[in-house]
């Protein structure tokens, strides 16, 4: 019984879910997952979700490395978002992997877009925060998740390994997520908010840096 109880406790911790938080910089209410290593990801959607959401990824600094989001839960065959710092700026891009190997730039759906929300995007002495509007990111298939779901499975990954070619959103390459990774449950129903349409107007057009 002790072994079974310990297993169930570990399983519950592994499948920990999200909770509501209000971001002090933007005032946006996110349904947020927090990992024990300081990684957090929050999500907000309109009362009737369609294709877009607002996300906020927070990753501890100072260190090289990156934070990653899987919008389908698994690393493979899911839409991935990776963010990292380069000097005093935050870079991000969509990625995709069919195997457990460094993901490549995802270009199969040109309508996908990451647009930062400036007052929630910054770097300080303890972490970086990337707050963004994700356009066309709810695909209602295996690539991400359904807008009609009450709960969704997402994945997180974090690495302190240096990003190669970090100044380029499309040319950057990534090493293994040595800090950790896992799948978790996020309450999509709780992420709905009537103020979403106002928050979404704060997003600015992204600048894609290649090279």
Secondary structure, DSSP 8 states (H G I E B T S, - for coil): -HHHHHHHHHHHHHT---EEEE-TTT--EEEEEE-TTS-EEEEEB-SS--S-EEEEEEEE-SSS-EEEEETTSSSTTS-EEEEEEETTEEEEEEEE-SSSS--EE--S-TT-EEEEBGGG-EE-SSEEEEEEEEET---SSTTS--TT-SEEEEEEEEE-S--BTTT-TTT-B-----SEEEEEEEETTTTB-TTHHHHHTTB--------
